[in-house]
Amino acid sequence: MQSTTTGLENLHLPASSENTNKLPFTLGDLKAAIPREYFIPNVGKSLFFFFRDILIIGLLYALAFYLDSWWFLPIFWLMQGTMFWALFVVGHDCGHQSFSQKKWLNDLIGHICHTPILVPYHGWRISHRTHHLNTGHLDNDESWYPVTESEYKVMSWEEKIGRYYIFFLAYPIYLFMRSPNKEGSHFLPSSPLFKPSEKWDVITSTILWTLMVCFLGFLTYQWGWMWLLKYYAAPYIVFIVWLDLVTFLHHTEEDIPWYREGEWTFLKGALSTIDRDYGFINHIHHDIGTHVAHHIFLNIPHYNLKKATAAIKPVLGDYFRKSEEPIWVSVWHSCISCHFVPDVGNKVYYTSPVKSPKK
């Protein structure tokens, strides 16, 4: 009989992480509400989505080469960059071991998905694990965590513009330099991101990433910089915008609480996110907007998350958050309203210089 997992087994949670304090439900209550089969990956379905994305990417390249028209290229960039993002999400399932029940297959497909779009699979997988292990923790979360009011007051205007309004190209910087006030590269096994036992995983991904860069360099040498811009760099930029936009929106909202040590628990942190509706793009990028259930149970495959969400919503009640706003409205509201959190308090909310903190 196959075992049902939640995705927490390999995260080495602190003993206090199951303490939900004032929450009216436990992790066990939520798990019991979800049918067992939703936790089990279907390798056939997973491979279908993987090959579907690869096929669409190939067809888009064939069409772009055939038409070879500057009139079509902007459409191609938007569509292909979106498909790069969809492929990243398949690799995201691999990183969570929710693509299949075989680690070797997960890692193989993860490298195939991530290396062509210049993501070091293992380096990202491990830092993303850190994010899930510490979601909503003001000091320990890995990405998109807020600054305090005192930190905000001493930030230069250039930093503020970069952090709050021009953050859509941040991901490549994050890979090399990590998040603000944190050190480490996703390419070096000596980085504080990684354990000594993860050395060869990191080296493997770094080598594959380097080979991909060399391959792009060879193609550029053969066909020129304009080829690189038209057929790779522009779609890559669209992909990066998608990645940063979606991650920002999942963790940046006025009514999402952030916790300091002593108040934070794993379940509270997992609930400190929000579901988003991206309209017709939902299915294309594998329902990545279904995010609350994903943070609670990391190993649920993306194609079961909507069903899992429906199962746990009655248990979560008001603790479940979903925005019904158009995405562009949510982006604007978060950009102008979510600048910092108060310096004191164990449970705090985003605010801005023109607003008072939530009580």
C-alpha positions in Angstrom: 0.0 0.0 0.0 1.3 3.5 -0.9 1.8 5.9 2.0 0.2 9.3 2.1 2.5 12.1 2.8 2.0 15.8 3.5 5.4 17.1 2.3 6.5 17.9 5.8 8.4 14.7 6.5 11.7 15.9 5.0 11.5 19.4 6.3 12.7 18.6 9.9 10.2 21.0 11.5 11.0 22.2 15.0 9.1 20.4 17.7 7.0 23.5 18.4 5.8 23.8 14.8 2.8 21.7 15.3 1.6 24.0 18.1 -1.2 26.0 16.5 -1.9 28.1 19.6 -5.3 29.8 19.0 -6.1 28.2 15.7 -9.4 26.3 15.9 -8.0 23.4 13.9 -4.8 21.4 13.6 -2.7 20.1 10.7 -4.2 16.7 11.3 -7.7 18.1 11.0 -6.9 19.6 7.6 -5.2 16.4 6.4 -8.2 14.3 7.5 -10.4 16.5 5.3 -8.5 15.7 2.1 -9.1 12.3 0.4 -6.0 10.2 0.5 -5.6 9.9 -3.3 -5.1 13.6 -3.7 -1.7 13.3 -2.0 -0.4 10.6 -4.5 1.2 11.7 -7.7 0.0 10.2 -11.0 3.1 9.9 -13.1 1.0 9.7 -16.2 -0.7 13.0 -15.6 2.6 14.6 -14.5 4.4 13.5 -17.7 1.4 14.7 -19.8 1.7 18.2 -18.5 5.5 18.1 -18.9 5.4 16.9 -22.5 2.5 19.3 -23.3 4.6 22.3 -22.2 7.6 21.0 -24.2 5.4 20.5 -27.3 3.9 24.0 -27.1 7.3 25.6 -26.6 8.6 23.7 -29.6 5.6 24.7 -31.8 6.0 28.4 -30.8 9.7 28.3 -31.8 8.8 26.6 -35.1 6.2 29.3 -35.8 8.5 32.1 -34.9 11.3 30.8 -37.1 8.8 30.2 -40.0 7.3 33.7 -39.8 10.5 35.5 -38.9 8.5 38.7 -38.5 9.0 41.6 -36.1 5.2 42.0 -36.1 4.8 38.6 -34.6 7.8 38.6 -32.2 6.1 40.6 -29.4 3.3 38.0 -29.4 5.9 35.2 -29.4 7.8 36.7 -26.5 4.7 37.0 -24.4 3.5 33.5 -25.2 6.9 31.8 -25.0 7.9 33.5 -21.8 4.6 32.4 -20.3 5.4 28.8 -21.4 8.8 29.1 -19.8 7.0 30.0 -16.6 4.6 27.0 -17.0 7.7 24.7 -17.5 9.2 26.2 -14.3 6.0 25.2 -12.4 6.4 21.6 -13.6 9.9 21.7 -12.2 8.5 23.2 -9.0 6.4 20.0 -8.6 9.6 18.0 -9.1 11.4 20.1 -6.4 8.6 19.2 -4.0 8.7 15.5 -5.0 5.1 15.8 -6.1 5.8 15.0 -9.8 6.2 11.3 -9.0 7.0 9.0 -6.1 10.5 8.3 -7.5 13.1 10.9 -6.5 15.4 10.1 -9.5 12.6 10.9 -11.9 11.6 14.0 -10.1 15.2 15.3 -10.2 15.7 14.3 -13.8 12.6 16.1 -15.0 13.4 19.0 -12.6 16.7 19.5 -14.3 15.2 19.2 -17.8 12.6 21.8 -16.9 14.8 24.3 -15.1 18.2 24.2 -16.8 17.0 25.5 -20.2 15.5 28.5 -18.4 18.6 29.1 -16.4 17.4 28.0 -13.0 19.8 25.8 -11.0 17.4 23.1 -10.0 18.9 21.8 -6.8 20.1 25.2 -5.6 16.6 26.6 -6.1 14.9 23.4 -4.7 16.9 23.8 -1.4 16.3 27.5 -0.9 12.6 27.0 -1.8 12.5 24.3 0.9 13.8 27.0 3.3 11.0 29.3 2.3 8.4 26.7 2.9 9.9 25.7 6.2 9.8 29.3 7.4 6.9 30.9 5.5 5.5 34.0 7.4 8.5 34.2 9.8 9.8 37.7 9.8 13.4 36.7 10.4 13.7 33.2 8.8 11.6 33.3 5.6 13.7 33.1 2.5 12.0 35.5 0.1 9.5 38.4 -0.2 9.6 39.1 3.5 8.9 42.6 4.7 11.3 45.2 6.2 10.6 46.9 9.5 9.5 50.5 9.8 12.9 51.6 11.1 14.7 49.8 8.3 12.3 51.5 5.8 13.0 54.9 7.2 16.8 54.6 6.4 16.4 53.1 3.0 17.5 55.3 0.1 14.9 56.3 -2.5 16.7 54.1 -5.1 16.2 51.1 -2.8 12.6 51.9 -2.3 11.9 52.2 -6.0 13.7 48.9 -6.6 12.0 47.0 -3.8 8.5 48.3 -4.2 8.1 49.2 -7.9 10.8 47.6 -10.1 11.0 44.2 -8.4 9.8 42.2 -11.5 13.4 41.4 -12.6 14.7 40.5 -9.2 15.0 36.7 -9.6 18.4 36.5 -11.4 19.9 38.8 -8.7 18.4 36.5 -6.0 20.0 33.5 -7.6 23.5 35.1 -7.3 23.1 37.2 -4.2 20.1 35.9 -2.3 17.5 38.2 -0.7 18.3 41.6 1.1 20.2 41.2 4.4 20.9 37.5 3.6 24.0 36.1 2.1 24.7 33.2 -0.2 24.7 32.1 -3.8 22.5 29.3 -5.3 25.6 28.2 -7.3 28.2 27.6 -4.5 28.0 24.6 -2.2 29.8 26.7 0.4 26.7 29.0 0.6 25.0 29.1 4.0 21.9 28.0 2.1 23.2 24.5 1.9 24.2 21.6 4.2 27.5 19.8 3.6 25.6 16.7 2.5 24.0 18.8 -0.4 27.4 19.7 -1.9 27.2 17.4 -5.0 23.5 18.3 -5.7 24.5 22.0 -5.8 27.6 21.3 -7.9 25.5 19.2 -10.4 23.0 21.9 -10.9 25.7 24.6 -11.2 27.5 22.5 -13.9 24.4 22.0 -15.9 23.5 25.7 -15.6 27.0 26.7 -16.8 26.7 24.3 -19.7 23.4 25.9 -20.7 25.0 29.4 -20.6 27.9 28.1 -22.8 25.4 26.6 -25.2 23.6 29.9 -25.5 26.9 31.6 -26.0 27.7 29.2 -28.8 24.4 29.9 -30.5 25.0 33.6 -30.1 28.4 33.2 -31.7 26.8 31.4 -34.6 23.8 33.6 -35.2 24.5 36.9 -33.4 23.2 38.9 -30.5 20.0 39.8 -32.3 19.2 36.0 -32.5 19.7 35.8 -28.7 17.5 38.8 -28.1 14.7 37.6 -30.4 14.5 34.0 -29.5 15.8 33.6 -25.9 16.4 36.8 -23.9 13.0 38.4 -24.5 11.0 35.3 -23.6 13.3 34.8 -20.6 12.5 38.3 -19.4 8.8 37.6 -19.6 9.4 34.4 -17.6 11.2 36.3 -14.9 8.4 38.9 -14.7 5.9 36.1 -14.3 8.0 34.4 -11.6 8.5 37.6 -9.6 5.0 38.8 -10.1 3.3 35.6 -8.9 5.6 35.1 -5.9 5.1 38.7 -4.9 1.3 38.3 -5.1 1.3 35.1 -3.1 3.0 36.7 -0.1 2.2 40.4 -0.2 -1.2 41.6 1.0 -2.4 43.9 3.7 -4.3 41.3 5.6 -1.7 38.6 5.6 0.0 38.4 9.0 3.7 38.0 9.6 5.0 36.5 12.8 8.1 36.9 15.0 9.7 34.1 17.1 7.5 33.0 19.9 4.2 33.4 17.9 5.2 31.7 14.6 4.3 28.1 14.0 4.5 26.2 10.7 0.7 26.1 10.2 0.3 29.8 11.0 3.0 30.6 8.5 1.5 28.3 5.9 -1.8 30.1 6.2 0.0 33.5 5.6 -0.5 33.3 1.9 -3.4 33.9 -0.5 -5.0 32.3 -3.5 -5.2 34.4 -6.7 -7.2 34.1 -9.8 -5.2 34.7 -13.0 -8.2 34.1 -15.3 -7.6 32.1 -18.5 -3.9 31.7 -17.7 -4.8 29.5 -14.6 -4.6 26.2 -16.5 -1.7 27.3 -18.6 0.5 27.8 -15.6 -0.9 24.8 -13.8 -3.1 26.6 -11.2 -0.1 28.0 -9.4 -2.5 30.6 -7.9 -4.0 27.8 -5.7 -1.4 28.5 -3.1 -2.8 28.1 0.4 -3.3 24.4 0.2 0.2 24.1 -1.4 1.8 25.7 1.5 0.0 23.5 4.0 0.7 20.2 2.1 3.7 20.5 -0.1 3.5 17.1 -1.7 0.1 17.5 -3.3 0.5 17.6 -7.2 -0.6 20.8 -8.8 -3.5 19.0 -10.6 -5.0 18.0 -7.2 -4.7 21.4 -5.5 -8.0 22.8 -6.5 -9.8 19.7 -5.2 -7.7 19.8 -2.0 -8.6 23.4 -1.5 -12.3 22.7 -1.8 -11.9 19.9 0.8 -10.2 22.1 3.4 -12.1 25.4 2.9 -14.9 24.3 5.3 -12.3 23.6 8.0 -10.3 26.7 7.4 -13.3 29.1 7.4 -12.1 32.7 7.6 -8.5 31.6 7.8 -8.6 30.8 4.1 -7.8 33.8 1.9 -8.5 34.3 -1.8 -8.5 37.5 -3.7 -11.2 38.1 -6.3 -9.6 41.3 -7.5 -8.1 41.5 -11.0 -4.4 40.8 -10.9 -3.4 44.3 -12.0 -5.5 45.8 -9.2 -3.9 43.5 -6.6 -0.4 44.4 -7.8 -1.1 48.1 -7.6 -2.7 47.9 -4.1 0.2 45.8 -2.8 2.8 48.1 -4.3 1.4 51.2 -2.6 0.1 49.7 0.6 2.7 47.0 1.6 5.9 48.8 2.5 6.9 47.7 6.0 5.7 46.1 9.2 5.9 47.6 12.7 9.1 47.3 14.7 7.4 45.6 17.6 4.7 43.0 18.0 4.7 39.2 17.5 1.9 39.3 14.9 2.2 42.2 12.5 0.8 43.3 9.1 2.1 45.3 6.2 1.4 49.0 6.2 2.8 52.1 4.4 3.8 55.6 5.4 0.3 57.0 4.8 -1.5 54.2 6.7 -1.8 53.1 10.3 -0.8 49.6 11.2 -3.6 47.0 11.5 -4.6 46.1 15.0 
